[in-house]
Amino acid sequence: MSEKIQAIRGMNDVLPEHAHWWDFFEETVRDWLAAYGYRTIRLPIVEQTALFRRSIGEVTDIVEKEMYTFEDHLNGEHLTLRPEGTASCVRAVLQHNLLYPGPLRLAYSGPMFRHERPQKGRYRQFHQVGVEALGFEGADIDAEQIAMAARLWRKLGISGVRLEINSLGDSASRARHRGKLIRHFEQHQDILDEDAKRRLHSNPLRILDSKNPAMREMLECAPKLLDELDEASRAHFESLQVILGELGIGYEINARLVRGLDYYNRTVFEWVTDRLGAQGTVCAGGRYDGLVSQIGGKPTPACGFAIGIERILTLIQEENSGVSPEAGDVYLVHQGQAASKFAVTAAEFLRDNDFSVILHCGGGSFKSQMKKADASGSRFAAIVGDDEAIAGEITLKPLREEAGQFRMGLGEAVAWLRSQSI
């Protein structure tokens, strides 16, 4: 017997008993994005490796350790499965000159890929919803995107998610801060882990994002970038806080919040929870005013965020643990030659009138078919024997409550089912 082929570690199947939560999430997100005027863009999964090296940064975990990169054996191109969506979105905006009419709001969703150690809330193929606003300079767009996320948590019924914000300032601010950070870390070389020592001179800001508990106290005492902010960045950050206050959105300032991508500047934010263990960030983003020019366009202000779908679905399912999958309306059972022919017509008629119908296939006694009807979760069974078929009728039987069954014509059946609020 040949060895079974299984899914790649960290790349998971979504089984039918869980897929309905994905449907619920995607339908909610579709309406939510429309309410804020975001238009959908669909992006390729594979991009040139240079796109991510240039945008994310050479000295990042994503580029150094996590990207799925390969050489196309047909033409020698270096290609990468996208590890995030912002760079791809900006590339598409520039390639198709989408900014020519003016600022725009875009959104996308789909799988991303990073070679990480799989654990709860972190997979090698994971899914994100991304939101990008390009051409908007003020803090009002930052605040709008934060308010968007807050609204989505309410629509999804998610609680216990809190907002953390910070400002990374401009390049000069970060350069001043970088020098102070290096001096601080050099004074504590005995505490630094190998990853921190490697980044000490190439990217010290990234050390602040370390989750190593042995370095926590030393990191808390590190110089803060907020103390180095230029006047414009400080005003921008203060304006953001004023708008969040007007919107009634609570937040805490986290001076260690730096994000894992080099293209961020000024505002950065994360929505976090304590219910997912170490992978507590469910939504993250901020401004990336320099990214468009990094990729080859004209300097353009921009802001965006991404939501980890698997992490959000974990929270949704925890808060709805007793809720069953949405059931169908009717399970249609039938037995007999005439009944089998009429059942197909009856099922299509009910579907034409916007009812969901599972038509039993595979034969079997009425008793065995009714067991399957009950197990399907459908609210009603529609029963067709040869007598019903000859008369052009069906018998409807409620499956989720104690009630009698009723034989009627198809038109009457539609009216009766509608009277039952389905």
C-alpha positions in Angstrom: 0.0 0.0 0.0 1.4 3.4 -0.9 2.0 6.0 1.8 -0.8 8.4 2.4 -0.3 12.0 1.1 -1.2 14.6 3.7 -1.4 18.3 3.8 1.9 20.2 4.3 2.6 21.1 7.9 1.1 24.5 8.8 -1.1 24.5 5.7 -4.5 23.4 6.8 -7.8 22.2 5.3 -10.9 24.1 6.3 -13.5 21.4 6.9 -17.3 21.8 6.3 -18.1 22.1 10.0 -15.8 25.2 10.2 -16.3 26.6 6.7 -19.6 28.3 7.7 -17.7 30.6 10.1 -15.5 31.6 7.1 -18.7 32.4 5.1 -20.1 34.4 8.0 -16.8 36.4 8.3 -16.5 37.0 4.6 -20.1 38.2 4.2 -19.7 40.5 7.2 -16.4 41.9 5.8 -18.0 42.6 2.4 -20.7 44.8 3.9 -18.2 46.4 6.3 -15.8 47.5 3.5 -18.6 48.9 1.4 -19.7 51.0 4.3 -16.3 52.8 4.3 -16.0 53.1 0.5 -13.2 50.5 0.0 -13.0 48.8 -3.4 -11.8 45.3 -3.9 -8.5 44.5 -5.7 -7.4 40.9 -6.3 -3.7 40.2 -6.3 -1.5 37.4 -7.4 -0.1 34.9 -4.9 3.4 34.9 -6.5 5.5 38.0 -6.9 9.1 38.8 -7.8 11.3 38.3 -4.8 12.8 41.8 -5.2 9.5 43.3 -4.4 9.5 42.0 -0.8 13.3 42.5 -0.3 12.9 46.2 -1.2 9.7 46.9 0.7 9.8 44.7 3.8 13.5 45.1 4.5 16.6 42.8 4.1 17.2 42.6 7.9 13.7 41.3 8.9 12.6 37.9 10.1 10.3 37.6 7.1 12.9 38.2 4.5 15.8 36.4 6.3 14.0 33.4 7.6 10.3 33.0 6.5 9.8 33.7 2.8 9.0 30.8 0.4 11.4 31.8 -2.4 12.3 29.7 -5.4 13.8 30.0 -8.8 11.5 29.6 -11.8 13.3 26.8 -13.7 11.8 28.0 -17.0 13.3 31.5 -17.1 15.5 31.8 -13.9 13.3 34.5 -12.2 13.5 34.6 -8.4 9.9 34.3 -7.2 8.2 34.4 -3.7 4.9 33.3 -2.4 3.6 36.6 -0.9 4.2 36.9 2.8 2.0 39.9 3.2 -0.3 42.0 1.0 0.7 45.7 1.2 3.7 45.5 -1.1 1.7 43.6 -3.7 -1.1 46.1 -3.5 1.3 49.1 -3.9 3.0 47.3 -6.9 -0.4 46.9 -8.6 -1.4 50.5 -7.9 1.8 51.7 -9.6 1.8 49.2 -12.4 -1.8 50.2 -13.4 -1.5 53.9 -12.6 -4.5 53.7 -10.2 -3.5 56.9 -8.3 -3.9 59.1 -11.5 -7.5 60.2 -10.6 -6.5 60.9 -7.0 -6.5 59.2 -3.6 -8.1 55.7 -3.3 -9.2 53.1 -0.8 -8.5 49.5 -1.6 -9.1 46.1 0.1 -8.0 42.6 -0.6 -8.1 39.2 1.1 -6.5 35.8 0.6 -3.7 33.5 1.6 -0.2 34.6 2.7 2.8 32.3 3.3 5.6 32.4 5.9 7.8 29.5 7.0 7.2 29.7 10.7 6.8 27.1 13.5 3.1 26.2 13.3 1.2 26.9 16.5 -2.2 28.2 17.6 -3.0 31.3 15.5 0.2 31.0 13.5 0.3 28.9 10.3 2.6 28.7 7.2 -0.4 29.4 5.0 -2.6 31.9 6.7 -5.2 34.3 5.5 -5.6 38.1 5.8 -8.0 40.9 5.0 -6.0 43.9 4.1 -7.1 47.6 3.9 -5.0 50.2 2.2 -5.6 54.0 1.7 -3.2 55.8 -0.6 -2.9 59.5 -1.1 -4.2 60.6 2.3 -1.8 62.6 4.5 -3.7 63.5 7.6 -4.2 61.6 10.9 -7.9 61.4 10.0 -7.4 58.4 7.8 -5.3 56.7 10.5 -8.2 57.2 12.9 -10.8 56.1 10.3 -9.0 52.8 9.9 -8.8 52.2 13.6 -12.5 53.0 13.9 -13.2 50.6 11.0 -11.6 47.8 13.0 -13.5 48.7 16.1 -16.7 48.6 14.2 -15.8 45.2 12.7 -15.3 43.7 16.2 -18.8 44.9 17.2 -20.3 43.4 14.0 -18.6 40.1 14.6 -19.5 40.0 18.3 -15.9 40.0 19.5 -15.0 41.3 22.9 -11.7 41.6 24.9 -9.7 43.2 22.1 -7.7 46.3 23.0 -5.9 48.9 20.9 -2.2 49.8 21.2 -0.7 52.7 19.3 2.7 54.3 18.8 4.5 56.7 16.5 7.8 55.8 14.7 8.3 59.4 13.5 10.3 60.3 10.4 13.7 58.9 9.2 15.6 61.6 11.1 13.8 60.7 14.3 14.5 57.0 13.9 18.2 57.8 13.1 18.6 59.7 16.4 16.8 57.0 18.3 18.9 54.3 16.5 22.1 55.8 17.9 20.8 55.9 21.4 19.4 52.3 21.1 22.8 50.9 20.0 24.5 52.6 22.9 21.9 51.2 25.3 22.2 47.7 23.9 26.0 47.8 23.9 25.9 48.4 27.6 23.8 45.2 28.1 25.5 42.8 25.7 25.5 40.1 28.3 21.7 40.1 28.2 21.2 40.1 24.4 20.3 36.9 22.8 21.9 35.8 19.5 19.2 37.3 17.3 19.6 40.7 19.1 23.4 40.6 18.8 23.0 39.9 15.1 20.7 42.9 14.7 22.5 45.3 17.0 24.1 47.4 14.3 22.0 46.4 11.3 18.5 47.0 12.7 18.4 47.7 16.5 14.8 49.0 16.3 13.7 45.4 15.6 15.2 44.2 18.9 12.4 46.1 20.7 10.0 43.6 19.2 11.7 40.7 20.9 9.5 38.4 22.9 12.5 37.0 24.9 11.5 37.3 28.6 15.1 37.4 29.7 15.4 40.8 27.9 12.1 42.3 29.0 13.4 44.5 31.8 16.3 45.8 29.7 13.9 46.6 26.8 11.6 48.4 29.1 14.4 50.7 30.1 15.5 51.3 26.5 15.4 54.9 25.0 11.9 55.6 23.6 11.4 56.8 20.1 8.5 59.0 21.2 11.1 61.2 22.9 12.8 61.8 19.5 9.8 62.6 17.4 10.1 65.5 15.0 7.6 68.3 15.3 5.4 67.2 12.4 5.2 63.6 13.6 4.4 64.6 17.1 1.6 66.9 15.9 0.3 64.0 13.7 0.3 61.6 16.7 -1.4 64.1 18.9 -4.1 64.8 16.3 -4.7 61.0 16.0 -5.3 60.8 19.8 -7.7 63.7 19.7 -9.8 62.1 17.0 -9.8 58.7 18.8 -11.0 60.5 21.9 -13.8 62.2 19.9 -14.8 58.7 18.6 -14.8 57.2 22.1 -12.1 54.6 21.2 -9.9 53.7 24.1 -6.2 53.0 23.5 -2.9 52.6 25.3 0.4 54.0 24.0 3.0 51.2 23.7 6.4 52.7 23.2 7.9 49.3 22.2 5.4 48.8 19.3 7.6 48.9 16.2 6.0 46.4 13.8 8.1 43.8 11.9 8.2 45.6 8.5 10.7 48.3 7.6 8.3 50.4 5.5 6.3 51.8 8.5 6.6 55.4 9.7 4.6 57.7 12.0 1.4 55.9 13.2 1.6 52.2 14.0 -1.2 50.3 15.8 -2.2 46.8 16.9 -5.4 45.3 18.2 -4.4 42.6 20.7 -6.1 40.0 22.9 -5.0 37.8 25.8 -7.1 34.9 24.6 -4.7 33.5 22.0 -1.6 33.0 24.0 1.6 34.3 22.5 -0.1 35.1 19.2 -2.2 37.9 20.6 -2.2 40.4 17.7 -5.3 40.0 15.6 -5.0 43.2 13.5 -2.0 45.5 12.8 -1.0 48.3 10.6 0.0 51.9 10.3 1.4 54.5 8.0 3.9 53.7 5.2 4.5 57.1 3.5 7.8 56.1 2.0 6.8 52.7 0.5 5.4 54.0 -2.9 8.7 55.8 -3.7 10.7 52.7 -2.5 8.9 50.6 -5.1 9.4 53.2 -7.8 6.6 55.6 -7.6 6.3 59.3 -6.6 6.3 60.0 -2.9 2.7 59.2 -1.7 1.3 59.2 1.8 -0.4 55.9 2.7 -1.9 54.0 5.6 -3.2 50.4 6.0 -3.8 47.4 8.1 -4.3 43.7 7.9 -6.5 41.3 9.9 -5.4 37.7 10.6 -8.5 35.7 9.6 -7.7 32.5 11.4 -7.1 34.4 14.7 -10.4 36.3 14.4 -12.3 33.1 13.6 -10.8 31.5 16.7 -12.3 34.3 18.8 -15.6 34.1 17.0 -15.9 30.4 17.6 -15.0 30.7 21.2 -17.8 33.3 21.7 -20.3 31.1 19.8 -19.2 27.7 21.0 -22.8 26.5 21.5 -24.0 27.7 18.0 -24.6 25.0 15.4 -23.8 25.6 11.7 -26.5 27.3 9.8 -28.9 24.6 8.7 -30.7 24.2 5.4 -34.4 24.7 5.0 -35.7 21.4 3.6 -34.4 17.8 3.2 -36.4 16.1 0.5 -36.9 12.3 1.0 -38.6 10.1 -1.7 -39.3 6.5 -2.5 -40.8 5.0 -5.6 -40.3 5.4 -9.3 -42.8 8.2 -9.8 -41.7 9.8 -6.5 -38.0 9.9 -7.6 -38.9 11.8 -10.8 -41.3 14.2 -9.1 -38.8 14.9 -6.3 -36.3 16.4 -8.7 -39.0 18.8 -10.0 -40.2 19.6 -6.5 -36.7 20.4 -5.3 -36.0 22.8 -8.2 -39.4 24.5 -7.6 -38.5 25.2 -3.9 -35.1 26.4 -4.9 -36.7 28.7 -7.5 -38.5 30.2 -4.5 -35.3 30.8 -2.5 -35.4 27.8 -0.2 -32.3 25.7 0.3 -33.1 22.0 -0.4 -31.0 18.9 0.1 -32.4 16.2 -2.3 -31.8 12.7 -0.9 -29.7 10.6 -3.2 -28.7 6.9 -3.0 -32.1 5.3 -2.2 -33.0 3.6 1.1 -36.1 3.2 3.1 -38.2 6.2 4.3 -36.9 5.4 7.9 -33.2 5.6 6.9 -33.8 8.7 4.8 -35.6 10.4 7.7 -32.6 9.7 9.9 -30.4 11.5 7.4 -32.9 14.3 7.2 -32.7 14.8 10.9 -28.9 14.6 11.0 -28.6 17.2 8.2 -29.8 20.0 10.5 -32.6 21.0 8.1 -35.7 22.5 9.7 -38.2 20.5 7.6 -38.4 17.2 5.8 -40.3 17.2 2.5 -41.7 13.6 1.9 -42.6 12.4 -1.6 -44.1 8.9 -2.2 -45.7 7.8 -5.4 -49.1 8.9 -4.1 -47.8 12.5 -3.6 -46.0 12.4 -6.9 -49.2 11.5 -8.9 -51.1 14.3 -7.1 -48.3 16.8 -7.6 -48.0 17.3 -3.8 -45.4 17.0 -1.0 -45.8 16.3 2.7 -43.9 18.7 5.0 -42.8 17.6 8.5 -41.1 19.9 11.0 -37.8 18.3 12.3 -36.9 20.7 15.1 -40.2 20.9 17.0 -43.1 18.7 18.0 -45.7 19.2 15.3 -47.8 17.3 12.8 -47.1 16.9 9.1 -49.0 18.5 6.3 -49.6 17.4 2.7 -50.1 20.2 0.2 -49.3 21.3 -3.4 -46.1 23.0 -4.2 -47.5 26.5 -4.3 -49.1 26.0 -0.9 -45.8 24.5 0.4 -44.0 27.7 -0.6 -46.5 29.9 1.2 -46.5 27.7 4.3 -42.7 27.6 4.5 -42.6 31.4 4.3 -45.1 31.6 7.1 -42.7 29.7 9.2 -40.2 32.6 8.9 -37.7 30.8 6.7 
